């Protein structure tokens, strides 16, 4: 979603606000991962079924995640980010919404993912890069 705000932008909105209404705005509040993904997919005109196919997730399990009954895995969230070509900020945000650790540049796996994201690599190219670095994979759910 391109309407996500950085922490600095939210602080500016709060300090510039003349009323308390900003405290109740969807512009500054994080939503649960499944709600975010529902909106995101609607904006992209993509079905949940298509998403689950492209990120290689079993349908019933995937629907439980996309309906809020289960928590997504970190690799699953990273596959979503790579598939949609999310930038690093968007990727960190959906990791946060999914209650997963942010990408950490001192971890070799995460460093490779940061490289892949910032250099516009797709899932296949990223997986090949990760295979050259070690045993971890985007498909280690």
Backbone as CSV, one residue per row, in Angstrom:
resi,resn,N_x,N_y,N_z,CA_x,CA_y,CA_z,C_x,C_y,C_z
1,UNK,0.848,-1.179,0.000,0.000,0.000,0.000,0.881,1.225,0.000
2,UNK,0.605,2.126,-0.856,1.412,3.328,-0.920,0.968,4.387,0.069
3,UNK,-0.127,4.147,0.764,-0.599,5.143,1.713,-0.063,4.890,3.121
4,UNK,0.918,4.008,3.254,1.508,3.781,4.564,2.389,4.967,4.912
5,UNK,2.452,5.271,6.175,3.194,6.431,6.649,4.403,5.980,7.458
6,UNK,5.472,6.743,7.342,6.633,6.485,8.180,6.373,7.074,9.564
7,UNK,7.197,6.690,10.517,7.050,7.218,11.881,7.184,8.736,11.881
8,UNK,8.117,9.265,11.104,8.309,10.727,11.052,7.081,11.429,10.470
9,UNK,6.482,10.824,9.445,5.278,11.411,8.850,4.118,11.401,9.845
10,UNK,3.996,10.320,10.610,2.917,10.234,11.599,3.125,11.258,12.698
11,UNK,4.360,11.415,13.163,4.648,12.434,14.185,4.285,13.817,13.669
12,UNK,4.627,14.094,12.412,4.275,15.394,11.830,2.765,15.579,11.772
13,UNK,2.035,14.528,11.413,0.571,14.617,11.361,0.000,14.898,12.751
14,UNK,0.548,14.234,13.758,0.057,14.422,15.128,0.354,15.829,15.617
15,UNK,1.566,16.283,15.402,1.933,17.615,15.904,1.222,18.732,15.141
16,UNK,0.902,18.493,13.870,0.200,19.502,13.073,-1.305,19.501,13.309
17,UNK,-1.834,18.435,13.908,-3.272,18.309,14.106,-3.776,19.304,15.150
18,UNK,-4.915,19.893,14.846,-5.530,20.853,15.767,-6.590,20.190,16.657
19,UNK,-6.917,18.936,16.354,-7.920,18.216,17.146,-7.398,16.830,17.506
20,UNK,-8.099,16.167,18.390,-7.730,14.810,18.796,-8.176,13.765,17.770
21,UNK,-8.879,14.165,16.749,-9.394,13.226,15.756,-8.277,12.392,15.124
22,UNK,-7.090,12.943,15.022,-5.966,12.228,14.423,-5.669,10.937,15.171
23,UNK,-5.971,10.902,16.455,-5.686,9.720,17.272,-6.548,8.527,16.888
24,UNK,-7.623,8.773,16.160,-8.555,7.715,15.764,-8.485,7.419,14.271
25,UNK,-7.549,8.036,13.592,-7.454,7.920,12.140,-6.811,6.610,11.717
26,UNK,-7.351,6.006,10.661,-6.739,4.808,10.083,-5.396,5.122,9.430
27,UNK,-5.145,6.410,9.150,-3.875,6.796,8.546,-2.691,6.555,9.465
28,UNK,-2.915,6.536,10.759,-1.804,6.394,11.693,-1.834,5.083,12.468
29,UNK,-2.913,4.360,12.410,-3.034,3.119,13.172,-2.638,1.922,12.315
30,UNK,-1.910,1.004,12.897,-1.627,-0.250,12.209,-2.842,-1.152,12.311
31,UNK,-3.073,-1.887,11.267,-4.190,-2.832,11.240,-3.608,-4.241,11.345
32,UNK,-4.416,-5.215,11.705,-3.914,-6.601,11.713,-3.453,-7.018,10.314
33,UNK,-2.503,-7.929,10.268,-1.930,-8.393,9.007,-3.006,-8.818,8.013
34,UNK,-3.986,-9.594,8.473,-4.999,-10.103,7.536,-5.853,-8.974,6.955
35,UNK,-6.128,-7.939,7.742,-6.890,-6.801,7.216,-6.050,-6.019,6.210
36,UNK,-4.796,-5.824,6.531,-3.882,-5.130,5.624,-3.820,-5.871,4.290
37,UNK,-3.655,-7.200,4.350,-3.547,-7.971,3.119,-4.842,-7.956,2.325
38,UNK,-5.981,-7.963,2.997,-7.260,-7.891,2.292,-7.351,-6.589,1.497
39,UNK,-7.002,-5.479,2.130,-7.010,-4.179,1.435,-5.976,-4.151,0.319
40,UNK,-4.791,-4.647,0.624,-3.695,-4.657,-0.342,-4.087,-5.446,-1.590
41,UNK,-4.650,-6.637,-1.401,-5.046,-7.462,-2.539,-6.164,-6.807,-3.337
42,UNK,-7.083,-6.164,-2.641,-8.175,-5.464,-3.335,-7.615,-4.348,-4.217
43,UNK,-6.654,-3.583,-3.676,-6.018,-2.521,-4.456,-5.297,-3.077,-5.675
44,UNK,-4.712,-4.260,-5.537,-3.962,-4.884,-6.630,-4.857,-5.723,-7.533
45,UNK,-6.152,-5.786,-7.192,-7.117,-6.581,-7.958,-6.651,-8.032,-8.079
46,UNK,-6.232,-8.585,-6.943,-5.768,-9.968,-6.893,-6.607,-10.735,-5.885
47,UNK,-6.919,-11.957,-6.203,-7.676,-12.785,-5.273,-6.736,-13.423,-4.250
48,UNK,-7.308,-13.841,-3.146,-6.534,-14.553,-2.133,-5.996,-15.857,-2.712
49,UNK,-6.814,-16.537,-3.506,-6.393,-17.804,-4.106,-5.162,-17.619,-4.989
50,UNK,-5.150,-16.565,-5.790,-4.007,-16.289,-6.668,-2.759,-16.005,-5.832
51,UNK,-2.902,-15.212,-4.771,-1.760,-14.922,-3.908,-1.183,-16.203,-3.329
52,UNK,-2.049,-17.061,-2.813,-1.582,-18.303,-2.201,-0.856,-19.186,-3.206
53,UNK,-1.310,-19.161,-4.453,-0.632,-19.920,-5.504,0.767,-19.362,-5.766
54,UNK,0.869,-18.047,-5.912,2.163,-17.459,-6.294,3.188,-17.499,-5.163
55,UNK,2.733,-17.548,-3.914,3.708,-17.631,-2.815,3.863,-19.061,-2.308
56,UNK,3.204,-20.002,-2.984,3.357,-21.431,-2.696,2.940,-21.794,-1.268
57,UNK,1.678,-21.480,-0.953,1.117,-21.820,0.359,-0.121,-22.679,0.139
58,UNK,-0.240,-23.745,0.910,-1.404,-24.628,0.830,-2.660,-23.803,1.124
59,UNK,-3.686,-24.000,0.336,-4.869,-23.132,0.364,-5.567,-23.017,1.720
60,UNK,-5.900,-24.128,2.344,-6.670,-24.015,3.599,-5.852,-23.307,4.676
61,UNK,-4.569,-23.612,4.744,-3.679,-22.942,5.693,-3.576,-21.448,5.360
62,UNK,-3.412,-21.160,4.084,-3.312,-19.767,3.641,-4.569,-18.967,3.929
63,UNK,-5.717,-19.567,3.717,-6.973,-18.863,4.005,-7.117,-18.588,5.497
64,UNK,-6.647,-19.503,6.326,-6.691,-19.257,7.771,-5.843,-18.036,8.124
65,UNK,-4.717,-17.887,7.476,-3.859,-16.719,7.706,-4.542,-15.456,7.190
66,UNK,-5.057,-15.517,5.980,-5.669,-14.332,5.365,-7.019,-13.967,5.992
67,UNK,-7.564,-14.863,6.799,-8.802,-14.553,7.523,-8.545,-14.250,8.998
68,UNK,-7.269,-14.227,9.386,-6.914,-13.832,10.742,-6.958,-14.921,11.793
69,UNK,-7.137,-16.168,11.392,-7.201,-17.258,12.376,-5.829,-17.852,12.682
70,UNK,-4.857,-17.591,11.831,-3.484,-18.064,12.040,-2.529,-16.925,11.752
71,UNK,-1.329,-17.062,12.276,-0.290,-16.047,12.079,0.611,-16.493,10.926
72,UNK,0.950,-15.585,10.021,1.818,-15.974,8.908,3.246,-16.232,9.387
73,UNK,3.971,-17.040,8.635,5.378,-17.258,8.943,6.193,-16.102,8.357
74,UNK,7.373,-15.918,8.880,8.250,-14.866,8.370,8.606,-15.123,6.901
75,UNK,9.010,-16.358,6.525,9.300,-16.600,5.108,8.105,-16.323,4.193
76,UNK,6.910,-16.620,4.656,5.711,-16.358,3.858,5.547,-14.856,3.612
77,UNK,5.739,-14.072,4.655,5.626,-12.623,4.513,6.699,-12.111,3.548
78,UNK,7.895,-12.650,3.652,8.981,-12.221,2.766,8.694,-12.598,1.312
79,UNK,8.085,-13.753,1.078,7.698,-14.132,-0.292,6.657,-13.158,-0.847
80,UNK,5.721,-12.727,0.001,4.717,-11.746,-0.431,5.410,-10.451,-0.829
81,UNK,6.326,-9.996,0.014,7.034,-8.741,-0.264,7.799,-8.821,-1.583
82,UNK,8.497,-9.930,-1.800,9.261,-10.079,-3.038,8.354,-10.193,-4.253
83,UNK,7.279,-10.944,-4.127,6.363,-11.102,-5.261,5.814,-9.748,-5.718
84,UNK,5.442,-8.914,-4.758,4.853,-7.626,-5.110,5.899,-6.535,-5.311
85,UNK,7.166,-6.867,-5.177,8.214,-5.864,-5.387,8.172,-4.750,-4.352
86,UNK,7.795,-5.103,-3.126,7.743,-4.095,-2.067,9.145,-3.562,-1.784
87,UNK,9.209,-2.290,-1.426,10.496,-1.737,-1.044,10.817,-2.150,0.394
88,UNK,11.974,-1.753,0.874,12.413,-2.190,2.193,11.483,-1.694,3.301
89,UNK,11.021,-0.471,3.204,10.117,0.075,4.221,8.797,-0.689,4.266
90,UNK,8.235,-0.975,3.094,6.987,-1.741,3.041,7.186,-3.154,3.593
91,UNK,8.328,-3.748,3.273,8.624,-5.093,3.761,8.730,-5.110,5.281
92,UNK,9.446,-4.142,5.830,9.581,-4.066,7.288,8.204,-3.872,7.923
93,UNK,7.349,-3.095,7.283,6.012,-2.838,7.839,5.171,-4.108,7.869
94,UNK,5.167,-4.885,6.775,4.316,-6.078,6.818,4.893,-7.138,7.752
95,UNK,6.215,-7.156,7.908,6.794,-8.048,8.917,6.284,-7.658,10.299
96,UNK,6.264,-6.368,10.558,5.757,-5.862,11.838,4.284,-6.214,12.026
97,UNK,3.480,-6.018,11.001,2.055,-6.334,11.092,1.828,-7.831,11.312
98,UNK,2.736,-8.641,10.792,2.649,-10.085,10.980,3.313,-10.557,12.263
99,UNK,3.758,-9.603,13.089,4.417,-9.901,14.368,5.680,-10.732,14.192
100,UNK,6.459,-10.371,13.179,7.722,-11.052,12.901,8.866,-10.048,13.005
101,UNK,10.070,-10.586,13.209,11.255,-9.749,13.334,11.509,-8.999,12.042
102,UNK,11.912,-7.742,12.193,12.308,-6.942,11.041,13.596,-7.518,10.460
103,UNK,13.867,-7.195,9.213,15.127,-7.610,8.616,16.267,-6.909,9.341
104,UNK,17.268,-7.683,9.714,18.381,-7.191,10.523,19.662,-7.286,9.686
105,UNK,20.303,-6.162,9.406,21.433,-6.174,8.476,22.681,-6.906,8.955
106,UNK,22.748,-7.314,10.210,23.922,-8.050,10.688,23.729,-9.564,10.606
107,UNK,22.579,-9.989,10.114,22.301,-11.409,9.886,22.485,-11.665,8.391
108,UNK,23.299,-12.656,8.030,23.625,-12.881,6.611,22.375,-13.154,5.758
109,UNK,21.445,-13.961,6.255,20.200,-14.232,5.531,19.429,-12.936,5.308
110,UNK,19.262,-12.169,6.370,18.531,-10.903,6.264,19.277,-9.898,5.381
111,UNK,20.601,-9.902,5.475,21.405,-9.018,4.640,21.158,-9.330,3.161
112,UNK,21.109,-10.604,2.838,20.850,-11.003,1.449,19.453,-10.565,1.014
113,UNK,18.487,-10.671,1.921,17.128,-10.239,1.580,17.064,-8.727,1.385
114,UNK,17.762,-7.985,2.216,17.807,-6.532,2.045,18.421,-6.197,0.681
115,UNK,19.487,-6.898,0.338,20.115,-6.697,-0.973,19.114,-6.995,-2.088
116,UNK,18.444,-8.139,-1.991,17.492,-8.542,-3.028,16.351,-7.536,-3.168
117,UNK,15.817,-7.096,-2.048,14.693,-6.145,-2.076,15.122,-4.818,-2.669
118,UNK,16.258,-4.311,-2.225,16.694,-2.993,-2.698,17.215,-3.025,-4.131
119,UNK,17.503,-4.223,-4.651,17.961,-4.346,-6.030,16.883,-4.932,-6.948
120,UNK,15.644,-4.996,-6.445,14.512,-5.387,-7.278,14.516,-6.835,-7.736
121,UNK,15.136,-7.703,-6.964,15.177,-9.120,-7.345,13.831,-9.783,-7.071
122,UNK,13.456,-10.729,-7.920,12.218,-11.476,-7.708,12.490,-12.662,-6.781
123,UNK,11.452,-13.426,-6.498,11.571,-14.548,-5.564,12.575,-15.581,-6.050
124,UNK,12.527,-15.904,-7.319,13.427,-16.923,-7.870,14.894,-16.490,-7.755
125,UNK,15.195,-15.266,-8.146,16.572,-14.766,-8.067,17.034,-14.669,-6.611
126,UNK,16.126,-14.283,-5.735,16.468,-14.186,-4.317,16.757,-15.557,-3.744
127,UNK,15.961,-16.531,-4.112,16.168,-17.899,-3.638,17.515,-18.429,-4.125
128,UNK,17.896,-18.112,-5.351,19.201,-18.535,-5.877,20.336,-17.872,-5.094
129,UNK,20.180,-16.606,-4.781,21.174,-15.895,-3.969,21.307,-16.546,-2.599
130,UNK,20.182,-16.833,-1.972,20.201,-17.458,-0.645,20.841,-18.851,-0.689
131,UNK,20.608,-19.589,-1.763,21.183,-20.931,-1.897,22.706,-20.859,-1.954
132,UNK,23.248,-19.799,-2.554,24.700,-19.638,-2.619,25.289,-19.296,-1.253
133,UNK,24.479,-18.733,-0.366,24.978,-18.298,0.946,24.884,-19.363,2.031
134,UNK,23.965,-20.281,1.894,23.824,-21.265,2.952,22.525,-22.025,2.867
135,UNK,22.202,-22.716,3.928,21.060,-23.635,3.888,19.681,-22.987,4.048
136,UNK,19.591,-21.730,4.467,18.277,-21.127,4.685,17.591,-20.772,3.371
137,UNK,16.255,-20.872,3.376,15.461,-20.648,2.172,14.232,-19.809,2.497
138,UNK,13.688,-19.177,1.473,12.412,-18.465,1.608,11.247,-19.426,1.792
139,UNK,11.499,-20.700,1.579,10.431,-21.697,1.664,10.549,-22.563,2.923
140,UNK,11.338,-22.098,3.888,11.476,-22.781,5.173,10.378,-22.297,6.114
141,UNK,9.161,-22.722,5.836,8.043,-22.309,6.685,8.018,-23.207,7.897
